[in-house]
């Protein structure tokens, strides 16, 4: 019997590797952040990095913000959009 390995993906904020089912998959399209819907490019964020949303003054919050800017290739309010997505998903 063959043992299948789970896919490993990288968090765009902390650059650590996790199994795919542990991460949240998002995409940025037309300057809007949304959950992935099987079309386009996507990226992953781990749950630990999402916990950085609580403390606006921390170094990790800025790191999260910078990673979202880098993935979406502009400087809109992606952190606010991420908070909105997470409140609707939960």
PyMOL Python script that loads the backbone (N, CA, C, O; Angstrom):
from pymol import cmd

cmd.read_pdbstr("""\
ATOM      1  N   UNK A   1       0.836  -1.177   0.000  1.00  0.00           N
ATOM      2  CA  UNK A   1       0.000   0.000   0.000  1.00  0.00           C
ATOM      3  C   UNK A   1       0.885   1.245   0.000  1.00  0.00           C
ATOM      4  O   UNK A   1       1.861   1.320   0.746  1.00  0.00           O
ATOM      5  N   UNK A   2       0.546   2.195  -0.819  1.00  0.00           N
ATOM      6  CA  UNK A   2       1.322   3.419  -0.943  1.00  0.00           C
ATOM      7  C   UNK A   2       0.827   4.456   0.057  1.00  0.00           C
ATOM      8  O   UNK A   2      -0.376   4.677   0.195  1.00  0.00           O
ATOM      9  N   UNK A   3       1.755   5.080   0.740  1.00  0.00           N
ATOM     10  CA  UNK A   3       1.414   6.147   1.679  1.00  0.00           C
ATOM     11  C   UNK A   3       1.519   7.469   0.935  1.00  0.00           C
ATOM     12  O   UNK A   3       2.585   7.828   0.436  1.00  0.00           O
ATOM     13  N   UNK A   4       0.402   8.193   0.863  1.00  0.00           N
ATOM     14  CA  UNK A   4       0.405   9.475   0.170  1.00  0.00           C
ATOM     15  C   UNK A   4       0.830  10.583   1.111  1.00  0.00           C
ATOM     16  O   UNK A   4       0.399  10.633   2.263  1.00  0.00           O
ATOM     17  N   UNK A   5       1.675  11.469   0.617  1.00  0.00           N
ATOM     18  CA  UNK A   5       2.116  12.605   1.406  1.00  0.00           C
ATOM     19  C   UNK A   5       1.168  13.768   1.187  1.00  0.00           C
ATOM     20  O   UNK A   5       0.642  13.946   0.088  1.00  0.00           O
ATOM     21  N   UNK A   6       0.948  14.563   2.229  1.00  0.00           N
ATOM     22  CA  UNK A   6       0.115  15.748   2.099  1.00  0.00           C
ATOM     23  C   UNK A   6       0.948  16.867   1.490  1.00  0.00           C
ATOM     24  O   UNK A   6       2.141  16.974   1.772  1.00  0.00           O
ATOM     25  N   UNK A   7       0.332  17.702   0.655  1.00  0.00           N
ATOM     26  CA  UNK A   7       1.081  18.803   0.033  1.00  0.00           C
ATOM     27  C   UNK A   7       1.583  19.798   1.077  1.00  0.00           C
ATOM     28  O   UNK A   7       0.878  20.116   2.035  1.00  0.00           O
ATOM     29  N   UNK A   8       2.795  20.280   0.883  1.00  0.00           N
ATOM     30  CA  UNK A   8       3.416  21.253   1.765  1.00  0.00           C
ATOM     31  C   UNK A   8       3.399  22.608   1.061  1.00  0.00           C
ATOM     32  O   UNK A   8       3.781  22.707  -0.105  1.00  0.00           O
ATOM     33  N   UNK A   9       2.957  23.652   1.766  1.00  0.00           N
ATOM     34  CA  UNK A   9       2.904  25.003   1.216  1.00  0.00           C
ATOM     35  C   UNK A   9       3.587  25.961   2.182  1.00  0.00           C
ATOM     36  O   UNK A   9       3.790  25.638   3.352  1.00  0.00           O
ATOM     37  N   UNK A  10       3.942  27.143   1.680  1.00  0.00           N
ATOM     38  CA  UNK A  10       4.664  28.140   2.460  1.00  0.00           C
ATOM     39  C   UNK A  10       3.774  29.326   2.766  1.00  0.00           C
ATOM     40  O   UNK A  10       3.081  29.827   1.881  1.00  0.00           O
ATOM     41  N   UNK A  11       3.787  29.780   4.009  1.00  0.00           N
ATOM     42  CA  UNK A  11       3.080  30.992   4.416  1.00  0.00           C
ATOM     43  C   UNK A  11       3.839  32.190   3.859  1.00  0.00           C
ATOM     44  O   UNK A  11       5.062  32.258   3.981  1.00  0.00           O
ATOM     45  N   UNK A  12       3.119  33.147   3.242  1.00  0.00           N
ATOM     46  CA  UNK A  12       3.797  34.297   2.623  1.00  0.00           C
ATOM     47  C   UNK A  12       4.306  35.295   3.650  1.00  0.00           C
ATOM     48  O   UNK A  12       5.127  36.151   3.319  1.00  0.00           O
ATOM     49  N   UNK A  13       3.833  35.203   4.894  1.00  0.00           N
ATOM     50  CA  UNK A  13       4.242  36.151   5.924  1.00  0.00           C
ATOM     51  C   UNK A  13       5.492  35.659   6.648  1.00  0.00           C
ATOM     52  O   UNK A  13       6.511  36.350   6.658  1.00  0.00           O
ATOM     53  N   UNK A  14       5.426  34.485   7.250  1.00  0.00           N
ATOM     54  CA  UNK A  14       6.542  33.984   8.059  1.00  0.00           C
ATOM     55  C   UNK A  14       7.491  33.068   7.289  1.00  0.00           C
ATOM     56  O   UNK A  14       8.567  32.732   7.785  1.00  0.00           O
ATOM     57  N   UNK A  15       7.095  32.658   6.069  1.00  0.00           N
ATOM     58  CA  UNK A  15       7.894  31.798   5.197  1.00  0.00           C
ATOM     59  C   UNK A  15       8.169  30.415   5.788  1.00  0.00           C
ATOM     60  O   UNK A  15       9.123  29.748   5.389  1.00  0.00           O
ATOM     61  N   UNK A  16       7.333  29.986   6.737  1.00  0.00           N
ATOM     62  CA  UNK A  16       7.472  28.629   7.254  1.00  0.00           C
ATOM     63  C   UNK A  16       6.609  27.683   6.429  1.00  0.00           C
ATOM     64  O   UNK A  16       5.644  28.111   5.795  1.00  0.00           O
ATOM     65  N   UNK A  17       6.949  26.417   6.436  1.00  0.00           N
ATOM     66  CA  UNK A  17       6.236  25.418   5.646  1.00  0.00           C
ATOM     67  C   UNK A  17       5.230  24.679   6.523  1.00  0.00           C
ATOM     68  O   UNK A  17       5.531  24.304   7.656  1.00  0.00           O
ATOM     69  N   UNK A  18       4.021  24.474   5.975  1.00  0.00           N
ATOM     70  CA  UNK A  18       2.937  23.785   6.661  1.00  0.00           C
ATOM     71  C   UNK A  18       2.249  22.851   5.678  1.00  0.00           C
ATOM     72  O   UNK A  18       2.429  22.964   4.465  1.00  0.00           O
ATOM     73  N   UNK A  19       1.458  21.925   6.216  1.00  0.00           N
ATOM     74  CA  UNK A  19       0.606  21.127   5.353  1.00  0.00           C
ATOM     75  C   UNK A  19      -0.490  22.036   4.800  1.00  0.00           C
ATOM     76  O   UNK A  19      -0.901  22.992   5.457  1.00  0.00           O
ATOM     77  N   UNK A  20      -0.950  21.738   3.611  1.00  0.00           N
ATOM     78  CA  UNK A  20      -1.866  22.623   2.903  1.00  0.00           C
ATOM     79  C   UNK A  20      -3.183  22.829   3.653  1.00  0.00           C
ATOM     80  O   UNK A  20      -3.754  23.918   3.592  1.00  0.00           O
ATOM     81  N   UNK A  21      -3.671  21.817   4.353  1.00  0.00           N
ATOM     82  CA  UNK A  21      -4.967  21.940   5.020  1.00  0.00           C
ATOM     83  C   UNK A  21      -4.926  22.807   6.277  1.00  0.00           C
ATOM     84  O   UNK A  21      -5.981  23.115   6.832  1.00  0.00           O
ATOM     85  N   UNK A  22      -3.757  23.205   6.739  1.00  0.00           N
ATOM     86  CA  UNK A  22      -3.612  24.048   7.923  1.00  0.00           C
ATOM     87  C   UNK A  22      -3.670  25.534   7.553  1.00  0.00           C
ATOM     88  O   UNK A  22      -4.001  26.372   8.391  1.00  0.00           O
ATOM     89  N   UNK A  23      -3.353  25.853   6.317  1.00  0.00           N
ATOM     90  CA  UNK A  23      -3.247  27.235   5.867  1.00  0.00           C
ATOM     91  C   UNK A  23      -4.562  27.749   5.281  1.00  0.00           C
ATOM     92  O   UNK A  23      -5.426  26.971   4.877  1.00  0.00           O
ATOM     93  N   UNK A  24      -4.692  29.076   5.244  1.00  0.00           N
ATOM     94  CA  UNK A  24      -5.830  29.726   4.603  1.00  0.00           C
ATOM     95  C   UNK A  24      -5.366  30.208   3.228  1.00  0.00           C
ATOM     96  O   UNK A  24      -4.329  30.859   3.102  1.00  0.00           O
ATOM     97  N   UNK A  25      -6.147  29.880   2.211  1.00  0.00           N
ATOM     98  CA  UNK A  25      -5.764  30.200   0.834  1.00  0.00           C
ATOM     99  C   UNK A  25      -6.561  31.406   0.344  1.00  0.00           C
ATOM    100  O   UNK A  25      -7.792  31.413   0.386  1.00  0.00           O
ATOM    101  N   UNK A  26      -5.849  32.411  -0.116  1.00  0.00           N
ATOM    102  CA  UNK A  26      -6.458  33.664  -0.573  1.00  0.00           C
ATOM    103  C   UNK A  26      -5.943  34.018  -1.959  1.00  0.00           C
ATOM    104  O   UNK A  26      -4.955  33.456  -2.432  1.00  0.00           O
ATOM    105  N   UNK A  27      -6.626  34.956  -2.601  1.00  0.00           N
ATOM    106  CA  UNK A  27      -6.136  35.493  -3.865  1.00  0.00           C
ATOM    107  C   UNK A  27      -6.455  36.973  -3.927  1.00  0.00           C
ATOM    108  O   UNK A  27      -7.341  37.457  -3.223  1.00  0.00           O
ATOM    109  N   UNK A  28      -5.740  37.680  -4.760  1.00  0.00           N
ATOM    110  CA  UNK A  28      -5.952  39.103  -4.948  1.00  0.00           C
ATOM    111  C   UNK A  28      -6.280  39.326  -6.416  1.00  0.00           C
ATOM    112  O   UNK A  28      -5.499  38.975  -7.300  1.00  0.00           O
ATOM    113  N   UNK A  29      -7.450  39.916  -6.664  1.00  0.00           N
ATOM    114  CA  UNK A  29      -7.874  40.134  -8.030  1.00  0.00           C
ATOM    115  C   UNK A  29      -8.590  41.469  -8.123  1.00  0.00           C
ATOM    116  O   UNK A  29      -9.520  41.736  -7.362  1.00  0.00           O
ATOM    117  N   UNK A  30      -8.161  42.300  -9.049  1.00  0.00           N
ATOM    118  CA  UNK A  30      -8.751  43.634  -9.248  1.00  0.00           C
ATOM    119  C   UNK A  30      -8.746  44.475  -7.966  1.00  0.00           C
ATOM    120  O   UNK A  30      -9.753  45.091  -7.615  1.00  0.00           O
ATOM    121  N   UNK A  31      -7.611  44.493  -7.280  1.00  0.00           N
ATOM    122  CA  UNK A  31      -7.417  45.252  -6.041  1.00  0.00           C
ATOM    123  C   UNK A  31      -8.395  44.841  -4.933  1.00  0.00           C
ATOM    124  O   UNK A  31      -8.753  45.657  -4.083  1.00  0.00           O
ATOM    125  N   UNK A  32      -8.825  43.570  -4.947  1.00  0.00           N
ATOM    126  CA  UNK A  32      -9.725  43.068  -3.914  1.00  0.00           C
ATOM    127  C   UNK A  32      -9.219  41.713  -3.449  1.00  0.00           C
ATOM    128  O   UNK A  32      -8.921  40.835  -4.259  1.00  0.00           O
ATOM    129  N   UNK A  33      -9.128  41.559  -2.158  1.00  0.00           N
ATOM    130  CA  UNK A  33      -8.683  40.317  -1.545  1.00  0.00           C
ATOM    131  C   UNK A  33      -9.898  39.416  -1.358  1.00  0.00           C
ATOM    132  O   UNK A  33     -10.949  39.877  -0.913  1.00  0.00           O
ATOM    133  N   UNK A  34      -9.763  38.131  -1.694  1.00  0.00           N
ATOM    134  CA  UNK A  34     -10.881  37.203  -1.535  1.00  0.00           C
ATOM    135  C   UNK A  34     -10.347  35.794  -1.312  1.00  0.00           C
ATOM    136  O   UNK A  34      -9.161  35.529  -1.505  1.00  0.00           O
ATOM    137  N   UNK A  35     -11.234  34.898  -0.905  1.00  0.00           N
ATOM    138  CA  UNK A  35     -10.842  33.501  -0.765  1.00  0.00           C
ATOM    139  C   UNK A  35     -10.663  32.914  -2.162  1.00  0.00           C
ATOM    140  O   UNK A  35     -11.224  33.414  -3.137  1.00  0.00           O
ATOM    141  N   UNK A  36      -9.892  31.874  -2.238  1.00  0.00           N
ATOM    142  CA  UNK A  36      -9.561  31.288  -3.535  1.00  0.00           C
ATOM    143  C   UNK A  36     -10.768  30.541  -4.094  1.00  0.00           C
ATOM    144  O   UNK A  36     -11.425  29.791  -3.371  1.00  0.00           O
ATOM    145  N   UNK A  37     -11.063  30.745  -5.387  1.00  0.00           N
ATOM    146  CA  UNK A  37     -12.210  30.109  -6.034  1.00  0.00           C
ATOM    147  C   UNK A  37     -11.811  29.307  -7.274  1.00  0.00           C
ATOM    148  O   UNK A  37     -12.545  29.279  -8.261  1.00  0.00           O
ATOM    149  N   UNK A  38     -10.658  28.664  -7.220  1.00  0.00           N
ATOM    150  CA  UNK A  38     -10.151  27.785  -8.279  1.00  0.00           C
ATOM    151  C   UNK A  38      -9.834  28.493  -9.592  1.00  0.00           C
ATOM    152  O   UNK A  38      -9.833  27.854 -10.644  1.00  0.00           O
ATOM    153  N   UNK A  39      -9.568  29.779  -9.556  1.00  0.00           N
ATOM    154  CA  UNK A  39      -9.102  30.465 -10.754  1.00  0.00           C
ATOM    155  C   UNK A  39      -8.095  31.539 -10.357  1.00  0.00           C
ATOM    156  O   UNK A  39      -8.281  32.234  -9.358  1.00  0.00           O
ATOM    157  N   UNK A  40      -7.035  31.669 -11.139  1.00  0.00           N
ATOM    158  CA  UNK A  40      -6.034  32.679 -10.863  1.00  0.00           C
ATOM    159  C   UNK A  40      -4.946  32.208  -9.911  1.00  0.00           C
ATOM    160  O   UNK A  40      -4.905  31.042  -9.516  1.00  0.00           O
ATOM    161  N   UNK A  41      -4.067  33.134  -9.550  1.00  0.00           N
ATOM    162  CA  UNK A  41      -2.962  32.834  -8.631  1.00  0.00           C
ATOM    163  C   UNK A  41      -3.423  33.025  -7.200  1.00  0.00           C
ATOM    164  O   UNK A  41      -4.269  33.871  -6.910  1.00  0.00           O
ATOM    165  N   UNK A  42      -2.860  32.236  -6.320  1.00  0.00           N
ATOM    166  CA  UNK A  42      -3.256  32.329  -4.917  1.00  0.00           C
ATOM    167  C   UNK A  42      -2.023  32.315  -4.029  1.00  0.00           C
ATOM    168  O   UNK A  42      -0.905  32.095  -4.495  1.00  0.00           O
ATOM    169  N   UNK A  43      -2.246  32.553  -2.737  1.00  0.00           N
ATOM    170  CA  UNK A  43      -1.176  32.495  -1.747  1.00  0.00           C
ATOM    171  C   UNK A  43      -1.766  32.006  -0.433  1.00  0.00           C
ATOM    172  O   UNK A  43      -2.984  31.988  -0.253  1.00  0.00           O
ATOM    173  N   UNK A  44      -0.896  31.613   0.475  1.00  0.00           N
ATOM    174  CA  UNK A  44      -1.314  31.008   1.737  1.00  0.00           C
ATOM    175  C   UNK A  44      -0.844  31.841   2.916  1.00  0.00           C
ATOM    176  O   UNK A  44       0.232  32.438   2.880  1.00  0.00           O
ATOM    177  N   UNK A  45      -1.668  31.875   3.972  1.00  0.00           N
ATOM    178  CA  UNK A  45      -1.303  32.513   5.237  1.00  0.00           C
ATOM    179  C   UNK A  45      -1.642  31.540   6.360  1.00  0.00           C
ATOM    180  O   UNK A  45      -2.727  30.959   6.376  1.00  0.00           O
ATOM    181  N   UNK A  46      -0.711  31.362   7.304  1.00  0.00           N
ATOM    182  CA  UNK A  46      -0.953  30.445   8.418  1.00  0.00           C
ATOM    183  C   UNK A  46      -1.802  31.128   9.488  1.00  0.00           C
ATOM    184  O   UNK A  46      -1.922  32.353   9.520  1.00  0.00           O
ATOM    185  N   UNK A  47      -2.377  30.322  10.350  1.00  0.00           N
ATOM    186  CA  UNK A  47      -3.263  30.840  11.394  1.00  0.00           C
ATOM    187  C   UNK A  47      -2.508  31.661  12.432  1.00  0.00           C
ATOM    188  O   UNK A  47      -3.070  32.583  13.022  1.00  0.00           O
ATOM    189  N   UNK A  48      -1.240  31.331  12.656  1.00  0.00           N
ATOM    190  CA  UNK A  48      -0.433  32.095  13.608  1.00  0.00           C
ATOM    191  C   UNK A  48      -0.195  33.523  13.106  1.00  0.00           C
ATOM    192  O   UNK A  48      -0.246  34.474  13.885  1.00  0.00           O
ATOM    193  N   UNK A  49       0.059  33.664  11.830  1.00  0.00           N
ATOM    194  CA  UNK A  49       0.268  34.998  11.250  1.00  0.00           C
ATOM    195  C   UNK A  49      -1.023  35.796  11.210  1.00  0.00           C
ATOM    196  O   UNK A  49      -0.987  37.023  11.301  1.00  0.00           O
ATOM    197  N   UNK A  50      -2.151  35.136  11.078  1.00  0.00           N
ATOM    198  CA  UNK A  50      -3.434  35.837  11.097  1.00  0.00           C
ATOM    199  C   UNK A  50      -3.712  36.401  12.484  1.00  0.00           C
ATOM    200  O   UNK A  50      -4.420  37.399  12.615  1.00  0.00           O
ATOM    201  N   UNK A  51      -3.164  35.774  13.516  1.00  0.00           N
ATOM    202  CA  UNK A  51      -3.349  36.294  14.872  1.00  0.00           C
ATOM    203  C   UNK A  51      -2.648  37.638  15.060  1.00  0.00           C
ATOM    204  O   UNK A  51      -2.909  38.322  16.049  1.00  0.00           O
ATOM    205  N   UNK A  52      -1.766  38.037  14.142  1.00  0.00           N
ATOM    206  CA  UNK A  52      -1.092  39.335  14.216  1.00  0.00           C
ATOM    207  C   UNK A  52      -2.046  40.489  13.946  1.00  0.00           C
ATOM    208  O   UNK A  52      -1.706  41.640  14.222  1.00  0.00           O
ATOM    209  N   UNK A  53      -3.229  40.210  13.416  1.00  0.00           N
ATOM    210  CA  UNK A  53      -4.204  41.259  13.108  1.00  0.00           C
ATOM    211  C   UNK A  53      -4.675  41.996  14.351  1.00  0.00           C
ATOM    212  O   UNK A  53      -5.156  43.125  14.248  1.00  0.00           O
ATOM    213  N   UNK A  54      -4.550  41.385  15.520  1.00  0.00           N
ATOM    214  CA  UNK A  54      -5.076  41.957  16.760  1.00  0.00           C
ATOM    215  C   UNK A  54      -4.278  43.169  17.237  1.00  0.00           C
ATOM    216  O   UNK A  54      -4.862  44.145  17.708  1.00  0.00           O
ATOM    217  N   UNK A  55      -2.957  43.118  17.122  1.00  0.00           N
ATOM    218  CA  UNK A  55      -2.101  44.180  17.655  1.00  0.00           C
ATOM    219  C   UNK A  55      -1.546  45.033  16.519  1.00  0.00           C
ATOM    220  O   UNK A  55      -0.580  44.645  15.862  1.00  0.00           O
ATOM    221  N   UNK A  56      -2.150  46.184  16.290  1.00  0.00           N
ATOM    222  CA  UNK A  56      -1.784  47.045  15.164  1.00  0.00           C
ATOM    223  C   UNK A  56      -0.370  47.604  15.310  1.00  0.00           C
ATOM    224  O   UNK A  56       0.289  47.846  14.298  1.00  0.00           O
ATOM    225  N   UNK A  57       0.111  47.815  16.512  1.00  0.00           N
ATOM    226  CA  UNK A  57       1.415  48.439  16.726  1.00  0.00           C
ATOM    227  C   UNK A  57       2.585  47.457  16.728  1.00  0.00           C
ATOM    228  O   UNK A  57       3.732  47.875  16.892  1.00  0.00           O
ATOM    229  N   UNK A  58       2.324  46.183  16.552  1.00  0.00           N
ATOM    230  CA  UNK A  58       3.420  45.210  16.635  1.00  0.00           C
ATOM    231  C   UNK A  58       4.213  45.139  15.334  1.00  0.00           C
ATOM    232  O   UNK A  58       3.742  45.550  14.273  1.00  0.00           O
ATOM    233  N   UNK A  59       5.412  44.615  15.443  1.00  0.00           N
ATOM    234  CA  UNK A  59       6.288  44.427  14.286  1.00  0.00           C
ATOM    235  C   UNK A  59       5.687  43.375  13.354  1.00  0.00           C
ATOM    236  O   UNK A  59       5.827  43.468  12.135  1.00  0.00           O
ATOM    237  N   UNK A  60       5.022  42.380  13.929  1.00  0.00           N
ATOM    238  CA  UNK A  60       4.444  41.309  13.123  1.00  0.00           C
ATOM    239  C   UNK A  60       3.263  41.786  12.290  1.00  0.00           C
ATOM    240  O   UNK A  60       3.032  41.264  11.199  1.00  0.00           O
ATOM    241  N   UNK A  61       2.513  42.766  12.780  1.00  0.00           N
ATOM    242  CA  UNK A  61       1.406  43.347  12.022  1.00  0.00           C
ATOM    243  C   UNK A  61       1.943  44.000  10.751  1.00  0.00           C
ATOM    244  O   UNK A  61       1.370  43.840   9.673  1.00  0.00           O
ATOM    245  N   UNK A  62       3.037  44.730  10.885  1.00  0.00           N
ATOM    246  CA  UNK A  62       3.662  45.383   9.735  1.00  0.00           C
ATOM    247  C   UNK A  62       4.188  44.344   8.740  1.00  0.00           C
ATOM    248  O   UNK A  62       4.152  44.556   7.528  1.00  0.00           O
ATOM    249  N   UNK A  63       4.676  43.221   9.271  1.00  0.00           N
ATOM    250  CA  UNK A  63       5.170  42.142   8.428  1.00  0.00           C
ATOM    251  C   UNK A  63       4.025  41.524   7.615  1.00  0.00           C
ATOM    252  O   UNK A  63       4.192  41.210   6.436  1.00  0.00           O
ATOM    253  N   UNK A  64       2.865  41.355   8.255  1.00  0.00           N
ATOM    254  CA  UNK A  64       1.673  40.843   7.574  1.00  0.00           C
ATOM    255  C   UNK A  64       1.221  41.813   6.484  1.00  0.00           C
ATOM    256  O   UNK A  64       0.904  41.410   5.365  1.00  0.00           O
ATOM    257  N   UNK A  65       1.198  43.094   6.834  1.00  0.00           N
ATOM    258  CA  UNK A  65       0.783  44.117   5.890  1.00  0.00           C
ATOM    259  C   UNK A  65       1.719  44.158   4.671  1.00  0.00           C
ATOM    260  O   UNK A  65       1.260  44.265   3.533  1.00  0.00           O
ATOM    261  N   UNK A  66       3.004  44.072   4.914  1.00  0.00           N
ATOM    262  CA  UNK A  66       4.000  44.103   3.840  1.00  0.00           C
ATOM    263  C   UNK A  66       3.869  42.881   2.928  1.00  0.00           C
ATOM    264  O   UNK A  66       4.025  42.997   1.712  1.00  0.00           O
ATOM    265  N   UNK A  67       3.585  41.720   3.504  1.00  0.00           N
ATOM    266  CA  UNK A  67       3.410  40.506   2.703  1.00  0.00           C
ATOM    267  C   UNK A  67       2.178  40.613   1.807  1.00  0.00           C
ATOM    268  O   UNK A  67       2.206  40.167   0.660  1.00  0.00           O
ATOM    269  N   UNK A  68       1.101  41.200   2.323  1.00  0.00           N
ATOM    270  CA  UNK A  68      -0.101  41.391   1.506  1.00  0.00           C
ATOM    271  C   UNK A  68       0.161  42.390   0.379  1.00  0.00           C
ATOM    272  O   UNK A  68      -0.309  42.191  -0.741  1.00  0.00           O
ATOM    273  N   UNK A  69       0.902  43.454   0.662  1.00  0.00           N
ATOM    274  CA  UNK A  69       1.269  44.420  -0.375  1.00  0.00           C
ATOM    275  C   UNK A  69       2.078  43.735  -1.476  1.00  0.00           C
ATOM    276  O   UNK A  69       1.855  43.978  -2.662  1.00  0.00           O
ATOM    277  N   UNK A  70       3.006  42.887  -1.078  1.00  0.00           N
ATOM    278  CA  UNK A  70       3.879  42.211  -2.027  1.00  0.00           C
ATOM    279  C   UNK A  70       3.081  41.240  -2.909  1.00  0.00           C
ATOM    280  O   UNK A  70       3.301  41.181  -4.119  1.00  0.00           O
ATOM    281  N   UNK A  71       2.168  40.492  -2.316  1.00  0.00           N
ATOM    282  CA  UNK A  71       1.397  39.520  -3.083  1.00  0.00           C
ATOM    283  C   UNK A  71       0.389  40.179  -4.019  1.00  0.00           C
ATOM    284  O   UNK A  71       0.146  39.680  -5.118  1.00  0.00           O
ATOM    285  N   UNK A  72      -0.196  41.289  -3.594  1.00  0.00           N
ATOM    286  CA  UNK A  72      -1.224  41.956  -4.402  1.00  0.00           C
ATOM    287  C   UNK A  72      -0.652  43.048  -5.286  1.00  0.00           C
ATOM    288  O   UNK A  72      -1.372  43.624  -6.102  1.00  0.00           O
ATOM    289  N   UNK A  73       0.618  43.338  -5.137  1.00  0.00           N
ATOM    290  CA  UNK A  73       1.361  44.272  -5.977  1.00  0.00           C
ATOM    291  C   UNK A  73       0.857  45.710  -5.947  1.00  0.00           C
ATOM    292  O   UNK A  73       1.036  46.435  -6.926  1.00  0.00           O
ATOM    293  N   UNK A  74       0.237  46.142  -4.861  1.00  0.00           N
ATOM    294  CA  UNK A  74      -0.069  47.560  -4.643  1.00  0.00           C
ATOM    295  C   UNK A  74      -0.367  47.770  -3.163  1.00  0.00           C
ATOM    296  O   UNK A  74      -0.349  46.807  -2.397  1.00  0.00           O
ATOM    297  N   UNK A  75      -0.641  48.995  -2.742  1.00  0.00           N
ATOM    298  CA  UNK A  75      -0.721  49.319  -1.323  1.00  0.00           C
ATOM    299  C   UNK A  75      -2.119  49.767  -0.903  1.00  0.00           C
ATOM    300  O   UNK A  75      -2.278  50.827  -0.298  1.00  0.00           O
ATOM    301  N   UNK A  76      -3.120  48.969  -1.222  1.00  0.00           N
ATOM    302  CA  UNK A  76      -4.475  49.248  -0.750  1.00  0.00           C
ATOM    303  C   UNK A  76      -4.643  48.710   0.663  1.00  0.00           C
ATOM    304  O   UNK A  76      -3.694  48.182   1.244  1.00  0.00           O
ATOM    305  N   UNK A  77      -5.832  48.837   1.213  1.00  0.00           N
ATOM    306  CA  UNK A  77      -6.108  48.390   2.581  1.00  0.00           C
ATOM    307  C   UNK A  77      -6.461  46.901   2.593  1.00  0.00           C
ATOM    308  O   UNK A  77      -7.623  46.538   2.780  1.00  0.00           O
ATOM    309  N   UNK A  78      -5.466  46.046   2.395  1.00  0.00           N
ATOM    310  CA  UNK A  78      -5.714  44.614   2.360  1.00  0.00           C
ATOM    311  C   UNK A  78      -5.902  44.018   3.743  1.00  0.00           C
ATOM    312  O   UNK A  78      -6.572  42.995   3.884  1.00  0.00           O
ATOM    313  N   UNK A  79      -5.333  44.629   4.755  1.00  0.00           N
ATOM    314  CA  UNK A  79      -5.496  44.113   6.118  1.00  0.00           C
ATOM    315  C   UNK A  79      -6.964  44.233   6.532  1.00  0.00           C
ATOM    316  O   UNK A  79      -7.515  43.313   7.137  1.00  0.00           O
ATOM    317  N   UNK A  80      -7.590  45.347   6.213  1.00  0.00           N
ATOM    318  CA  UNK A  80      -9.017  45.521   6.506  1.00  0.00           C
ATOM    319  C   UNK A  80      -9.860  44.511   5.757  1.00  0.00           C
ATOM    320  O   UNK A  80     -10.816  43.965   6.309  1.00  0.00           O
ATOM    321  N   UNK A  81      -9.512  44.254   4.489  1.00  0.00           N
ATOM    322  CA  UNK A  81     -10.243  43.258   3.709  1.00  0.00           C
ATOM    323  C   UNK A  81     -10.045  41.863   4.280  1.00  0.00           C
ATOM    324  O   UNK A  81     -10.975  41.057   4.277  1.00  0.00           O
ATOM    325  N   UNK A  82      -8.839  41.566   4.774  1.00  0.00           N
ATOM    326  CA  UNK A  82      -8.566  40.263   5.378  1.00  0.00           C
ATOM    327  C   UNK A  82      -9.396  40.078   6.640  1.00  0.00           C
ATOM    328  O   UNK A  82      -9.943  38.998   6.862  1.00  0.00           O
ATOM    329  N   UNK A  83      -9.499  41.107   7.467  1.00  0.00           N
ATOM    330  CA  UNK A  83     -10.332  41.029   8.672  1.00  0.00           C
ATOM    331  C   UNK A  83     -11.785  40.740   8.302  1.00  0.00           C
ATOM    332  O   UNK A  83     -12.450  39.937   8.955  1.00  0.00           O
ATOM    333  N   UNK A  84     -12.269  41.396   7.254  1.00  0.00           N
ATOM    334  CA  UNK A  84     -13.647  41.203   6.811  1.00  0.00           C
ATOM    335  C   UNK A  84     -13.870  39.772   6.313  1.00  0.00           C
ATOM    336  O   UNK A  84     -14.901  39.166   6.608  1.00  0.00           O
ATOM    337  N   UNK A  85     -12.921  39.241   5.571  1.00  0.00           N
ATOM    338  CA  UNK A  85     -13.028  37.865   5.072  1.00  0.00           C
ATOM    339  C   UNK A  85     -13.066  36.884   6.234  1.00  0.00           C
ATOM    340  O   UNK A  85     -13.873  35.955   6.235  1.00  0.00           O
ATOM    341  N   UNK A  86     -12.203  37.083   7.219  1.00  0.00           N
ATOM    342  CA  UNK A  86     -12.127  36.149   8.343  1.00  0.00           C
ATOM    343  C   UNK A  86     -13.382  36.187   9.210  1.00  0.00           C
ATOM    344  O   UNK A  86     -13.769  35.157   9.762  1.00  0.00           O
ATOM    345  N   UNK A  87     -14.020  37.330   9.343  1.00  0.00           N
ATOM    346  CA  UNK A  87     -15.244  37.394  10.143  1.00  0.00           C
ATOM    347  C   UNK A  87     -16.400  36.701   9.427  1.00  0.00           C
ATOM    348  O   UNK A  87     -17.289  36.155  10.080  1.00  0.00           O
ATOM    349  N   UNK A  88     -16.399  36.715   8.090  1.00  0.00           N
ATOM    350  CA  UNK A  88     -17.463  36.037   7.347  1.00  0.00           C
ATOM    351  C   UNK A  88     -17.215  34.542   7.238  1.00  0.00           C
ATOM    352  O   UNK A  88     -18.172  33.770   7.167  1.00  0.00           O
ATOM    353  N   UNK A  89     -15.952  34.107   7.222  1.00  0.00           N
ATOM    354  CA  UNK A  89     -15.625  32.702   7.096  1.00  0.00           C
ATOM    355  C   UNK A  89     -15.908  31.965   8.401  1.00  0.00           C
ATOM    356  O   UNK A  89     -16.401  30.837   8.379  1.00  0.00           O
ATOM    357  N   UNK A  90     -15.609  32.578   9.513  1.00  0.00           N
ATOM    358  CA  UNK A  90     -15.775  31.914  10.802  1.00  0.00           C
ATOM    359  C   UNK A  90     -17.192  31.884  11.144  1.00  0.00           C
ATOM    360  O   UNK A  90     -17.561  31.366  12.199  1.00  0.00           O
TER     361      UNK A  90
END
""", "prot")
cmd.dss("prot")
cmd.show_as("cartoon", "prot")
cmd.util.cbc("prot")
cmd.orient("prot")
